[in-house]
Amino acid sequence: MSTQHLWLRCEKKEFERRSALTPTTAKKLIDAGFQISVERDEQRIFDDVEFEAVGCTLVDNSSWPSAPTDALIIGLKELPASQEPLPHTHIQFAHCYKRQAGWSSVLARFYKGGGTLYDLEFLTDATGRRVAAFGYHAGFAGAAAGALALAARRSGEKLGHLEPYENETAMIEGVKNTLGGSAKGVKALVIGALGRCGRGAVDLFRKIGLSEDDILKWDMAETAKGGPFQEILDVDIFVNCIYLSSFIPPFLGKDQIITAGQNRRLSVVVDVSCDTTNPFNPIPIYSINTTFSEPTVPVDLGQDLPLLSVISIDHLPTLLPREASEQFSNDLLPSLLELPRRKTTRVWTDAEKLFHAKQKEAIAAEGL
């Protein structure tokens, strides 16, 4: 059997410091007989020399288009928009299977180039659970960002540029200090509280000092009656952590907010799920993703009403880039070790079947 070649590309999304592979997981792959090429990248949380030290071959930044076609290109975030055909096999979060903005043109690039997409979001085990996800750290970081935005609001300011933290302890202490030493008295509601993402949000709120009674933990049972929900208006921070797969009634709407007038406690909405361009978005009160440099967007309420800010950053775990990368890559490792047998291993055959089904829809949409 020929050596399996994995090529770790650099991330082009601004402020993205996470990595699909870490020096730890790269060494385990090399020990298993893989060839690992790593693009030089000053933005990545891991230094190039950390990869080189475990036996990876360093290659030029953004050189993957010229990689051998049998090399599998692995990354995290979507590729920059382009019409260039894609002849390689890519492993990444492509954000195109739920008909997000530009979905069909993304898949058309694979059709034109003859390449394949293994979308990390849809690599699942035999029970349908994702084999690897950033959910916990997304919820944890999202709740932290929400608390920081609340502190800025109370000071009459707008939340400024977010910088990644060295570790979880530094994040907790930083948020607590910004809130004046503790978050006691802050009230939060987390929807999707039983999932990975929701558990992360709840844990952050606990660790910065919210009392248990001030953390409302909702999941499918609490939302079964269908929104919108008045209870969201009665907390300081609302964190949405659900995994959206089909239409549901909105959790919160502009008319509901306007009707509440001055009798609204809600100051910050953190949409960790970030289904901004999804036609089924259950929080249809904003229309853009926010960024680390501009983390909040005000809701346009059209009246002289208290400010309501939304955080909709689609790569929140990069606030804890080293820890999030290590956890994700370690969870993904067992599936990566099966890549030489991907034509017969269920996690990969299922992902390829899904790719071809979605690509067929894109071909029809693009008229190809």
PyMOL commands that set and color helices and strands:
alter all, ss='L'
color gray80, all
select helices_A, chain A and resi 23-31+48-53+64-66+103-113+120-122+135-154+168-178+196-207+212-214+220-223+230-234+254-260+316-319+321-336+339-341+346-366
alter helices_A, ss='H'
color red, helices_A
select strands_A, chain A and resi 5-8+35-39+57-59+72-74+89-92+116-119+188-191+215-218+237-240+268-271+297-298+309-311
alter strands_A, ss='S'
color yellow, strands_A
deselect
rebuild
show_as cartoon
